[in-house]
Amino acid sequence: MRKVSVVMGSTSDLEIMKDAINTLKDFGIEVDYGVYSAHRSPERLVEYCANLKNSGIDVVIAGAGGAAALPGMIAALTDLPVIGVPIMGKSLNGLDSLLSIIQMPPGVPVATVGINASKNAGLLAVRVLARYDKDISKKLEEFVKKQKKDAAEKQLVL
């Protein structure tokens, strides 16, 4: 079974990150999630990242606000794919988080989705895993077909 880790920098990020967790579960993907602060508990984060591969994690989704160091720190500590979710904070409407995550230095890639777009992060992880898992691939094909059908059936009403 494929497994994704969904981590966040603070418990207050769970409201946003639950969309990624629920999306992954909808596709039958096992999810490990928790709070790991790059600034408040860096030693704990380093220990967690050291054990990622041994725990069967295939992809990491990391949500963070403000300085948003979490996704970049994880990418620096593992060679697993990392997807960053910028969390909208009280200042700069999440632009600070977006720029912090997307502007990684060469050699430390973090795929980045839109501000508060954890559902898209979940779907991006699904797309990565679908390349290696036929069951997930089939569920993804069904999801895309349904999405297209639903969009085609929408009517404008005045």
BATIGU-387246 format. One line per field, with one value per atom (N, C-alpha, C): residue in one letter; residue number from 1; z, y, x. Coordinates in steps of 0.05 Angstrom, whole numbers, plus 5000, padded with zeros to 4 digits. Layout:
r	(A	...)
k	(NUM	...)
pz	(Z	...)
py	(Y	...)
px	(X	...)
This chain:
r	(M	M	M	R	R	R	K	K	K	V	V	V	S	S	S	V	V	V	V	V	V	M	M	M	G	G	G	S	S	S	T	T	T	S	S	S	D	D	D	L	L	L	E	E	E	I	I	I	M	M	M	K	K	K	D	D	D	A	A	A	I	I	I	N	N	N	T	T	T	L	L	L	K	K	K	D	D	D	F	F	F	G	G	G	I	I	I	E	E	E	V	V	V	D	D	D	Y	Y	Y	G	G	G	V	V	V	Y	Y	Y	S	S	S	A	A	A	H	H	H	R	R	R	S	S	S	P	P	P	E	E	E	R	R	R	L	L	L	V	V	V	E	E	E	Y	Y	Y	C	C	C	A	A	A	N	N	N	L	L	L	K	K	K	N	N	N	S	S	S	G	G	G	I	I	I	D	D	D	V	V	V	V	V	V	I	I	I	A	A	A	G	G	G	A	A	A	G	G	G	G	G	G	A	A	A	A	A	A	A	A	A	L	L	L	P	P	P	G	G	G	M	M	M	I	I	I	A	A	A	A	A	A	L	L	L	T	T	T	D	D	D	L	L	L	P	P	P	V	V	V	I	I	I	G	G	G	V	V	V	P	P	P	I	I	I	M	M	M	G	G	G	K	K	K	S	S	S	L	L	L	N	N	N	G	G	G	L	L	L	D	D	D	S	S	S	L	L	L	L	L	L	S	S	S	I	I	I	I	I	I	Q	Q	Q	M	M	M	P	P	P	P	P	P	G	G	G	V	V	V	P	P	P	V	V	V	A	A	A	T	T	T	V	V	V	G	G	G	I	I	I	N	N	N	A	A	A	S	S	S	K	K	K	N	N	N	A	A	A	G	G	G	L	L	L	L	L	L	A	A	A	V	V	V	R	R	R	V	V	V	L	L	L	A	A	A	R	R	R	Y	Y	Y	D	D	D	K	K	K	D	D	D	I	I	I	S	S	S	K	K	K	K	K	K	L	L	L	E	E	E	E	E	E	F	F	F	V	V	V	K	K	K	K	K	K	Q	Q	Q	K	K	K	K	K	K	D	D	D	A	A	A	A	A	A	E	E	E	K	K	K	Q	Q	Q	L	L	L	V	V	V	L	L	L)
k	(1	1	1	2	2	2	3	3	3	4	4	4	5	5	5	6	6	6	7	7	7	8	8	8	9	9	9	10	10	10	11	11	11	12	12	12	13	13	13	14	14	14	15	15	15	16	16	16	17	17	17	18	18	18	19	19	19	20	20	20	21	21	21	22	22	22	23	23	23	24	24	24	25	25	25	26	26	26	27	27	27	28	28	28	29	29	29	30	30	30	31	31	31	32	32	32	33	33	33	34	34	34	35	35	35	36	36	36	37	37	37	38	38	38	39	39	39	40	40	40	41	41	41	42	42	42	43	43	43	44	44	44	45	45	45	46	46	46	47	47	47	48	48	48	49	49	49	50	50	50	51	51	51	52	52	52	53	53	53	54	54	54	55	55	55	56	56	56	57	57	57	58	58	58	59	59	59	60	60	60	61	61	61	62	62	62	63	63	63	64	64	64	65	65	65	66	66	66	67	67	67	68	68	68	69	69	69	70	70	70	71	71	71	72	72	72	73	73	73	74	74	74	75	75	75	76	76	76	77	77	77	78	78	78	79	79	79	80	80	80	81	81	81	82	82	82	83	83	83	84	84	84	85	85	85	86	86	86	87	87	87	88	88	88	89	89	89	90	90	90	91	91	91	92	92	92	93	93	93	94	94	94	95	95	95	96	96	96	97	97	97	98	98	98	99	99	99	100	100	100	101	101	101	102	102	102	103	103	103	104	104	104	105	105	105	106	106	106	107	107	107	108	108	108	109	109	109	110	110	110	111	111	111	112	112	112	113	113	113	114	114	114	115	115	115	116	116	116	117	117	117	118	118	118	119	119	119	120	120	120	121	121	121	122	122	122	123	123	123	124	124	124	125	125	125	126	126	126	127	127	127	128	128	128	129	129	129	130	130	130	131	131	131	132	132	132	133	133	133	134	134	134	135	135	135	136	136	136	137	137	137	138	138	138	139	139	139	140	140	140	141	141	141	142	142	142	143	143	143	144	144	144	145	145	145	146	146	146	147	147	147	148	148	148	149	149	149	150	150	150	151	151	151	152	152	152	153	153	153	154	154	154	155	155	155	156	156	156	157	157	157	158	158	158)
pz	(5000	5000	5000	4984	4982	5007	5014	5039	5034	5044	5041	5069	5074	5099	5094	5111	5110	5136	5134	5158	5156	5180	5181	5203	5201	5221	5247	5247	5271	5271	5294	5296	5282	5281	5268	5237	5226	5197	5190	5210	5204	5188	5194	5180	5150	5141	5112	5103	5118	5109	5109	5122	5122	5094	5076	5049	5035	5040	5029	5041	5067	5081	5070	5069	5059	5030	5013	4985	4982	4997	4996	5005	5027	5037	5017	5003	4982	4960	4956	4936	4948	4973	4986	4994	4996	5003	5033	5045	5074	5079	5101	5107	5136	5138	5164	5167	5189	5191	5219	5220	5246	5243	5266	5268	5273	5256	5258	5251	5271	5266	5260	5237	5230	5248	5260	5278	5308	5317	5345	5355	5336	5344	5322	5313	5291	5295	5319	5325	5319	5327	5323	5293	5278	5249	5236	5244	5233	5239	5263	5270	5253	5249	5233	5204	5193	5165	5162	5182	5181	5179	5189	5189	5167	5149	5129	5111	5100	5082	5096	5120	5135	5143	5144	5151	5126	5103	5079	5065	5072	5060	5031	5013	4985	4977	4989	4982	5008	5010	5033	5024	5038	5033	5059	5056	5079	5076	5096	5096	5117	5110	5129	5122	5142	5138	5146	5141	5148	5133	5148	5135	5121	5128	5114	5107	5127	5123	5122	5132	5135	5109	5087	5062	5053	5054	5045	5063	5089	5108	5103	5098	5092	5066	5046	5020	5023	5042	5047	5062	5077	5094	5082	5059	5046	5016	5002	4972	4962	4981	4973	4960	4942	4932	4954	4954	4974	4959	4968	4958	4979	4974	4993	4990	5012	5012	5028	5015	5030	5044	5070	5086	5090	5085	5087	5117	5123	5150	5153	5175	5181	5166	5156	5142	5113	5095	5066	5052	5065	5052	5041	5053	5045	5024	5014	4993	5005	5031	5044	5044	5050	5051	5023	5003	4975	4966	4970	4960	4975	5001	5017	5007	4999	4991	4962	4945	4916	4908	4924	4917	4929	4925	4936	4920	4932	4917	4899	4879	4861	4877	4870	4883	4906	4914	4936	4926	4908	4896	4915	4914	4928	4907	4900	4884	4901	4889	4905	4892	4908	4899	4908	4902	4909	4939	4947	4975	4985	5007	5020	5002	4981	4961	4969	4993	5001	4985	4976	4960	4934	4922	4898	4905	4929	4938	4940	4951	4953	4925	4907	4880	4865	4870	4858	4868	4894	4905	4893	4889	4876	4848	4833	4806	4806	4825	4828	4833	4852	4860	4838	4823	4802	4780	4778	4759	4767	4792	4803	4814	4814	4827	4809	4799	4780	4792	4818	4831	4834	4842	4844	4817	4797	4770	4760	4765	4757	4771	4797	4812	4802	4794	4784	4757	4740	4714	4718	4737	4743	4754	4771	4782	4760	4742	4720	4702	4696	4679	4693	4718	4733	4734	4738	4739	4712	4690	4664	4659	4666	4663	4679	4704	4722	4710	4700	4688	4663	4647	4622	4628	4651	4657	4671	4680	4694	4675	4685	4669	4682	4665	4676	4679	4702	4707	4715	4702	4708	4726)
py	(4976	5000	5025	5044	5070	5087	5104	5119	5148	5167	5195	5207	5224	5239	5267	5276	5303	5316	5335	5349	5379	5391	5419	5431	5457	5471	5477	5477	5484	5470	5465	5453	5470	5496	5513	5508	5495	5489	5465	5450	5426	5432	5455	5462	5463	5473	5474	5446	5433	5409	5384	5386	5363	5357	5376	5371	5351	5354	5336	5308	5307	5282	5267	5281	5268	5260	5276	5269	5243	5241	5217	5193	5196	5173	5165	5184	5178	5160	5162	5145	5120	5115	5090	5091	5115	5118	5122	5107	5110	5137	5150	5177	5177	5187	5192	5223	5234	5263	5272	5296	5307	5335	5346	5373	5371	5384	5385	5413	5428	5456	5458	5471	5475	5495	5512	5533	5527	5514	5510	5483	5463	5437	5425	5438	5428	5401	5394	5368	5346	5351	5331	5328	5350	5348	5332	5337	5322	5292	5285	5257	5245	5259	5250	5244	5263	5260	5237	5232	5210	5183	5182	5157	5155	5174	5174	5149	5143	5120	5094	5091	5066	5063	5084	5082	5079	5075	5069	5093	5116	5141	5143	5149	5153	5182	5199	5228	5243	5267	5284	5309	5316	5341	5357	5382	5398	5425	5432	5458	5476	5501	5520	5548	5565	5593	5610	5636	5655	5650	5646	5641	5614	5596	5571	5555	5551	5536	5506	5496	5467	5451	5458	5441	5441	5463	5465	5449	5450	5434	5405	5396	5368	5360	5377	5371	5370	5385	5384	5359	5347	5324	5297	5297	5272	5275	5252	5254	5246	5243	5238	5263	5259	5282	5298	5324	5341	5361	5363	5382	5402	5427	5448	5461	5467	5481	5506	5529	5555	5560	5566	5571	5601	5610	5639	5647	5667	5677	5703	5716	5742	5765	5761	5783	5773	5790	5786	5765	5757	5738	5713	5704	5679	5682	5706	5711	5706	5713	5707	5677	5661	5632	5621	5631	5622	5627	5651	5658	5642	5637	5622	5593	5582	5554	5551	5569	5566	5574	5590	5600	5584	5558	5541	5543	5539	5540	5516	5518	5495	5471	5448	5423	5415	5433	5426	5433	5416	5422	5416	5434	5431	5438	5418	5425	5441	5462	5480	5484	5482	5488	5515	5523	5550	5553	5577	5584	5569	5555	5539	5516	5509	5489	5461	5452	5426	5403	5408	5387	5382	5403	5400	5386	5391	5377	5347	5340	5312	5300	5315	5304	5302	5320	5317	5293	5287	5263	5238	5239	5217	5213	5234	5231	5219	5227	5215	5185	5178	5149	5133	5145	5131	5120	5132	5122	5095	5088	5063	5044	5051	5035	5034	5010	5008	5014	5007	5012	5042	5057	5086	5098	5088	5098	5095	5073	5068	5088	5092	5110	5139	5146	5172	5176	5156	5158	5162	5148	5151	5179	5189	5216	5237	5235	5254	5253	5229	5226	5239	5234	5245	5276	5286	5315	5328	5315	5325	5325	5302	5299	5320	5324	5344	5372	5378	5405	5409	5388	5390	5393	5383	5383	5409	5425	5450	5469	5481	5500	5528	5548	5575	5582	5593	5601	5630	5645	5673	5679)
px	(5017	5000	5018	5010	5025	5018	5037	5034	5045	5029	5037	5038	5058	5059	5049	5030	5020	5028	5046	5055	5050	5048	5043	5059	5063	5080	5066	5039	5024	4997	4986	4960	4938	4942	4923	4921	4941	4942	4924	4915	4899	4874	4861	4836	4841	4864	4871	4881	4898	4911	4893	4869	4851	4841	4840	4832	4851	4877	4897	4893	4890	4887	4862	4840	4815	4816	4829	4833	4849	4871	4887	4872	4857	4841	4820	4808	4788	4800	4826	4839	4850	4845	4854	4884	4895	4923	4925	4944	4948	4961	4952	4963	4973	4998	5010	5010	5000	5001	5008	5019	5027	5038	5045	5056	5086	5102	5131	5140	5148	5155	5185	5191	5219	5233	5217	5229	5227	5205	5201	5212	5214	5224	5241	5262	5278	5290	5298	5310	5289	5264	5243	5238	5239	5235	5258	5282	5305	5302	5294	5289	5267	5245	5223	5232	5247	5256	5276	5292	5311	5297	5272	5257	5236	5234	5213	5214	5237	5239	5233	5243	5239	5210	5194	5166	5148	5161	5145	5132	5140	5129	5139	5121	5128	5130	5113	5112	5106	5116	5111	5096	5074	5060	5065	5075	5081	5068	5051	5038	5050	5055	5066	5059	5057	5051	5075	5072	5093	5118	5140	5166	5167	5148	5143	5168	5185	5210	5206	5183	5179	5183	5170	5174	5203	5216	5244	5263	5258	5274	5271	5246	5241	5255	5253	5266	5297	5307	5336	5345	5326	5332	5325	5312	5304	5305	5306	5304	5276	5257	5230	5217	5198	5184	5169	5172	5159	5141	5117	5097	5091	5096	5091	5064	5051	5025	5029	5029	5031	5004	5006	4982	4979	4955	4949	4950	4966	4968	4954	4960	4947	4960	4985	4998	5004	5001	5008	4991	4969	4950	4962	4983	4996	5018	5021	5042	5069	5073	5099	5105	5084	5088	5093	5078	5081	5110	5119	5146	5168	5163	5183	5185	5163	5163	5172	5163	5169	5197	5210	5237	5259	5258	5279	5304	5327	5352	5356	5372	5377	5387	5376	5384	5366	5347	5328	5300	5290	5263	5240	5220	5195	5173	5157	5134	5115	5103	5087	5059	5038	5011	5003	4979	4969	4965	4961	4956	4931	4934	4913	4902	4916	4906	4916	4910	4919	4905	4881	4868	4884	4894	4911	4937	4948	4972	4966	4943	4935	4932	4920	4916	4943	4961	4988	5002	5000	5012	4999	4972	4958	4970	4974	4985	5013	5029	5056	5054	5037	5034	5021	5003	4989	5009	5032	5052	5063	5060	5072	5052	5026	5006	4981	4975	4953	4926	4922	4896	4892	4913	4910	4907	4921	4918	4889	4877	4849	4830	4834	4817	4821	4846	4851	4837	4838	4824	4794	4783	4754	4748	4766	4763	4763	4782	4784	4760	4750	4726	4702	4699	4676	4678	4702	4706	4699	4707	4700	4670	4658	4629	4614	4622	4609	4611	4635	4639	4622	4619	4604	4574	4565	4537	4528	4547	4540	4526	4505	4490	4490	4491	4489	4460	4453	4425	4425	4408	4405	4382)
